């Protein structure tokens, strides 16, 4: 059996695009209805494609997933239901794509939120209107620059150092907002 053989009639590309639309804020139920499947099938397809990716030692599926998350949605059923970003989100998405430092700052903020026990993706959605799917799509674009050699290793290091610096700043901020660091009350 090929790694790309459809599961319950759902190709890898359809699954990747369905996942992207769900991560973009469209309810899974809406996506399932558009694709003509029920929630139980979606759950199984989601699990099985995830397992195939985990077992793929060639990383073919991971590379394809990156392509499908940064490219345009191809499935017309999904195009018809994909929500357009709000004006605030559209402005932020444009800034994230054109201002790498801003992208790295929000990446650091997201990581800091997770480190403080908060949902980092939800924090970005609440404060900037940008969905997880849209943020991950931009992440994949910058990763492609890095892995293709279009970004120098010196620039990569500068961006990662800046992200780490911003993460530390946001961790302090989030800790103050929630009344201390996540493990402050743990004694060893």
Secondary structure, 3 states (H helix, E strand, C coil): CCCCCCECCECHHHHHHHHHHHHCCCCHHHHHHHHCCCHHHHHHHHHHHHHHHHHCCCCHHHHHHHHHHHCCCCCHHHHHHCCCCCHHHHHHHHHHHHCHHHHHHHHHHHHHHHHCCCCHHHHHHHHHCCCHHHHHHHHHHHHHHHHHCCCCHHHHHHHHHHHHHHHHHHHHHHHHHHCCCCCCCCCC
